[in-house]
């Protein structure tokens, strides 16, 4: 079993991180916070379709009318280096079920990764991993992302094997510092 800690060394449980219902409820407020913080700079607003369909993609570019989805990442993948040779400082995940959904419904969408590492310390057995707090927004077109995914490792979440709450069971592990990502904020 592993232990996670925030910037103030308060412990965060892995069960908290798996509660998709709570994260979805928080997700909408995070989308609102994201638009309040970055909307003017990135020329984006909440997608008006979200008022009728909570599963609609999150954002709309006001200038181009292009849709974008927000991927909020607050917990680094601490074991990305030992498992996949990717620095945990810049490792982000992208759910395979999202790739399938976008390919069918939104093949031209942009994906925005909003990173704000809330958890910065990991402990398991004698292993301790620290990363630096990091905040930023990276953008990538979905078709570019698919190319990265095709060459990326797939992580299978062991704690989600029997999950019935809708959590993704597999994700691509990506290097946010790859040149395909554009840091936009």
N, C-alpha and C positions, 0 to 999 in steps of 0.2 A: 504494500500500500504506500502511496506517496502522500506528501504534504505540500501545500501551496501557501504562499504568504504574499500579502500586498506590500506596498511601499513602506507602510508603517510596521511591518512584521506581524500584522494580524493574520491569523490563519483563515483560509478559505477552503471549504470542503469541496471535494469533487462532486458530491451530490448536488450542491448548489449549482454547479456548472452544467449538470445534466437536466435540470428542470426546464424543459423547453417551454412549457406554459408560462412560467414566470418570465423567461427570457423574451417570449413573444410579446407579452404585455409590456415589458420594459422596452422592447424593440421599437414600438411605435413612438414612445417618448424619446428614445435615442434618435430616431429619424427626425423628430421635431427639433431636438437639440442640435443635431448635425446641420440641418438646414438653417437654423438660427446662427450657428457659428460660421458655416462655410457657404451658405446659399448665395449671398451677394458676391463673394469672391469667385465662386465657381459658376455663377449664373444659373442656379438650380432652385427648384421648388419641389415640395411634395407632389407626387403624382396625383392629380385629382381623382383618378380611378380608384385610389385606395379608400375613398370615402364609402364606396359601394362594395368593393371587393378587397378584403384585408390581405388576400394573397397576391394582389397586383404588385408589380415591381414598384420600388420605393420612390424614385425620383424622376424628374422631367427637366431637361435643359430648356430654359426659357427661350434661348436664341434659336436653337436648331430643332426643338421639339423631340429630340432624341431621348429615349428612355434609358435609365441607369438604375442599377440595383446596388444597395449599400450592404457591404459585408463588414460588420463591426467586429473587431478582433481585440479583446482585452486580455487574453491569456496566451502567452507565448507557448509554442510547442517545445518545451524544454528538452525533450529527448530527441529532437530532430537531428542533432549532430551524431549521436551514437547510433541511431536507427537508420538515418538516411543521408548522412554527411552534409547536412544543411545547418548553418549557424542558427541557433535558436533566437538570436537577436532579430533575425529577418525572416524567420519561417512563418508563413501563414498557411491556412488550409482553405480549400474550396471543395464543397460537398459534391460528390458525384451526382446525387439526385438533382442538384441545382443545374449542373451541366446538361443533363437530359431534358429538364424542363425548359431551359433557355433555348436549347437547340430546336425544340418543337414549337415554342411560342414566341421567342424573342431573339432570333439569331443575330440581330444587329445591335444588341444592347451593349452599353458600357457597364463595366463593373468598377465600383469604387471601394477600395479597402481602406477603412478608417481604423487605424491602429492607435490604440492608447493603452499601453501595457500597464494594466492595473495590478497584475500579479507579476512579481519580479524575482521571486526566490522559490526554488523547488528542492525538496529533500526526499530521497528514497534510499533506504538502507544506509550505506555510507556515502552515497552520491549526493552532492550539493551543487546546484547550478544557479548562478545569478546572471541576470541580464540587466541592462540599463533601461530606465524608463524611456519610452519613445512615444512620440505623438506625431501623427501625420496622416495625409490622405494620398493614396496612390491610385492611379486610373489605368485601366487596360480594356481594350475592346474585347468582346467575347470571343471572336474568332482567333485573335492573338492568344487569348487565354487558353483556348482549346489546344493550340499548338504546344504551349508550355505543358499543359496537362498530359498530353500524349507522351511526353518524355519525363514525366515526374513520377516519383514513387506514390503508391497508394497506401494510406494508413487505415487499418481496420480497428475501430474502437472496441476494445475488449469489454468495456463496461456497458456497451450498448447491444451486445449480441442478442439478448432477449428483450430489447426495448420495444415497447408498444406505444410510446408517447409521440412518435413521429420524428425522433432525432435521426439524423443521418448516421448510417453505420460505417460509411467509408468516405474518405476525403483525399484529395490530392494534397501533397505537401509541396509548397512552392517557395521559392526564394524571392522575397519582395524586392531585393536589390538587383534582380535580373533586369537587363536593359529594356525588356519588353514593357515593364511597368514605368509609368511616368509619375513622378511625385508632383502633385498639383497643389498641395497645401501643407 
